[in-house]
């Protein structure tokens, strides 16, 4: 049995389906099925019961999964100890990052970081901040939007002001009723927008179009299909071309904060400490 085999079992249990696991680890579904069959033959025990909805652990599978967890995390722990005792910065750096930050800022930061520390292996997962928060203990560092993580050390990287954009002007003497185009985000983002709209007397959202990507949201707005609330980090170049209003509540700009969060003690790992320093020293806006 290889470490990758134990890691596969943990991922199958986490995701719950062979198809979803294959997609997550970027290999074919038949390859995952074949690997699971080999592992079950190795132990002489069925690990999962296959149901239409998800994989269910058998009693024997529960014991094997507990062993897999100890093997994988034990391997990572010894790597971390070796990395922290070495004069050369190396080891694995696991990062969970908000999709917006990973698209907009992270590639250049990681490019500089890996050029400086070529022996550091980057393990990167991207997604919605809400999903990252629910699995934050699996990573060295989490870069999230909205509310900071509780029971973690968090540093605010930047406050991202929100703006309401439209392809049509915002009249000052009449009520503007328009479709609101919204992109997939976590609940805290939608609450900011909903609370601000609730306070407005001259702007009313007739209905909402929801899309999965922020770029799709921008393009639909540009085509005149409705108005959209966008953070400054992805819309600064649009201010000269399209009518826009800053979101302000009780005299303060409504912002979407970005945080870098990590568990107590993790900065003892040189690769983690250097990355946090690199992120904290960035100028994002």
Buried (B, 14 or more C-beta within 10 A) or exposed (E): EEEEBBBBBBBBBEBBBBEBBBBBBEEEBEEBBEBBEEBBEEBEBBBBEEEEEBBEBBEBBEBBBEBBBEBBEEEBEEBBEEBBEEEEBBBBBBBBBBBBBBBBBBEEBBEEBBEEBEEBEBEEBBBBBBBBBEEBEBBBBBBBBBBBBEEBBBEEBBBBBBBBBBBEEBEEEEEBEBBBBBBBBBEBBBEBBEEBBEEBEEBEBEEEBEBEEBEBBBBBBBEEBBBBBBBBBBBEEBEEEBBBBEBEEEEEBBBBBBBBBBBEEBBEBBBBBBBBEBBEEEEBE
